[in-house]
Amino acid sequence: MVEFKYDPKSKQYKLMEINPRFWGSLALPVASGINFPKLLLDMVTTKNFHPTLSYPDNIKARWLIPGDILHFLSNPNRFHLKPGFFEFFDKNTFYDDFDSSDPSGNLAVIFCTLIQALNPRLWPLVFRKNK
């Protein structure tokens, strides 16, 4: 992953970082049928590499704990979000932080988030007044 940032003073893009790993949101394209790590492996190890050229465009990713919950709590328009916060069972929705095959990992996400929620220094970030 390569990241650039635009510098308005010089009117040029400046290199921020070069990261030899895939990006943090990699789970969304994988859930959409574009498995970039496998494609890269196939590209360098096989002579019959065929890129994936089509994918569904209606897959949504959610980061329920704590991302979506914190956004819901801190947004004054919380009951008018599109898509709505309480739309949990849409067949095209993928949960970035939960995996039905990993109950221990799911419990760890909940436990670690609860530990963070007990830290009063973080509360102003959640309950700040939007201006």
C-alpha positions as CSV (number, residue, x, y, z in Angstrom):
1,M,0.0,0.0,0.0
2,V,1.3,3.4,-1.0
3,E,-0.1,6.6,0.6
4,F,0.3,10.1,-0.6
5,K,-0.9,13.4,0.8
6,Y,-1.5,16.6,-1.2
7,D,0.6,19.6,0.0
8,P,-1.3,22.8,-0.9
9,K,1.8,25.0,-0.4
10,S,3.9,23.2,-3.0
11,K,0.9,21.9,-5.0
12,Q,2.4,18.5,-5.1
13,Y,1.6,15.1,-3.7
14,K,4.1,14.0,-1.0
15,L,4.8,10.4,-0.2
16,M,3.6,9.5,3.3
17,E,4.3,5.8,3.5
18,I,5.0,2.6,1.7
19,N,3.5,-0.4,3.5
20,P,4.4,-3.9,2.4
21,R,1.1,-5.3,3.7
22,F,-2.5,-5.1,2.4
23,W,-4.8,-2.3,3.6
24,G,-6.9,-2.5,6.7
25,S,-10.2,-2.7,4.8
26,L,-9.1,-5.8,2.8
27,A,-12.0,-7.8,4.2
28,L,-14.6,-5.9,2.1
29,P,-13.2,-6.8,-1.3
30,V,-12.7,-10.4,-0.1
31,A,-16.3,-10.5,1.0
32,S,-17.2,-9.2,-2.4
33,G,-15.4,-12.0,-4.1
34,I,-12.1,-10.1,-4.9
35,N,-9.4,-11.9,-2.9
36,F,-6.4,-9.7,-3.5
37,P,-3.9,-11.9,-1.5
38,K,-4.9,-15.0,-3.5
39,L,-4.9,-13.0,-6.8
40,L,-1.3,-11.8,-6.0
41,L,-0.2,-15.3,-5.1
42,D,-1.7,-16.7,-8.3
43,M,-0.2,-13.9,-10.3
44,V,3.3,-14.7,-9.2
45,T,3.1,-18.5,-9.0
46,T,1.0,-19.6,-12.0
47,K,1.2,-19.1,-15.7
48,N,-2.6,-19.3,-16.1
49,F,-3.4,-16.2,-14.0
50,H,-6.9,-14.8,-14.7
51,P,-7.9,-11.6,-12.9
52,T,-11.3,-11.2,-11.4
53,L,-13.1,-8.6,-13.5
54,S,-16.6,-8.5,-12.0
55,Y,-18.0,-8.3,-8.5
56,P,-21.3,-7.4,-6.8
57,D,-21.5,-3.7,-6.1
58,N,-24.0,-3.9,-3.3
59,I,-21.9,-5.4,-0.5
60,K,-21.7,-3.3,2.6
61,A,-19.2,-3.6,5.5
62,R,-19.9,-2.7,9.0
63,W,-17.6,-2.2,11.9
64,L,-20.2,-2.7,14.6
65,I,-18.0,-2.8,17.7
66,P,-17.1,-0.1,18.5
67,G,-17.2,1.9,15.3
68,D,-20.9,1.8,14.3
69,I,-22.1,1.9,18.0
70,L,-19.9,5.0,18.7
71,H,-21.1,6.7,15.5
72,F,-24.7,6.0,16.5
73,L,-24.2,7.4,20.0
74,S,-22.4,10.5,19.0
75,N,-24.5,11.4,15.9
76,P,-27.5,13.7,16.6
77,N,-29.2,12.3,13.5
78,R,-28.8,8.8,14.8
79,F,-32.3,7.7,13.9
80,H,-32.1,9.0,10.4
81,L,-28.9,7.3,9.2
82,K,-28.9,5.7,5.7
83,P,-28.5,2.7,5.9
84,G,-30.2,2.7,9.3
85,F,-28.2,1.5,12.4
86,F,-30.7,-1.2,13.2
87,E,-30.5,-2.9,9.8
88,F,-28.4,-5.9,11.1
89,F,-29.6,-8.7,8.9
90,D,-29.3,-7.4,5.3
91,K,-28.0,-10.4,3.2
92,N,-25.5,-8.0,1.6
93,T,-24.0,-6.8,4.9
94,F,-20.6,-8.1,6.0
95,Y,-19.4,-7.6,9.6
96,D,-15.7,-6.7,9.7
97,D,-15.3,-7.5,13.4
98,F,-17.4,-10.7,13.7
99,D,-17.0,-14.1,12.1
100,S,-19.6,-16.8,12.7
101,S,-16.9,-19.4,12.6
102,D,-14.9,-17.7,15.4
103,P,-16.9,-17.4,18.6
104,S,-13.8,-16.9,20.8
105,G,-12.7,-14.0,18.6
106,N,-16.2,-12.5,18.8
107,L,-16.1,-12.6,22.6
108,A,-12.6,-11.0,22.6
109,V,-13.9,-8.1,20.5
110,I,-16.7,-7.5,22.9
111,F,-14.5,-7.9,26.0
112,C,-11.7,-5.6,24.8
113,T,-14.3,-3.0,23.8
114,L,-15.9,-3.1,27.2
115,I,-12.5,-2.6,28.8
116,Q,-12.0,0.5,26.7
117,A,-15.5,1.7,27.4
118,L,-14.7,1.8,31.2
119,N,-11.9,4.4,30.5
120,P,-13.5,7.8,31.4
121,R,-10.9,9.6,29.4
122,L,-12.5,8.3,26.2
123,W,-16.1,9.4,27.1
124,P,-15.7,13.0,25.9
125,L,-14.8,11.6,22.4
126,V,-18.1,9.7,22.2
127,F,-20.4,12.3,23.8
128,R,-18.9,15.5,22.4
129,K,-21.3,18.2,21.2
130,N,-21.5,18.5,17.4
131,K,-21.2,22.2,16.4
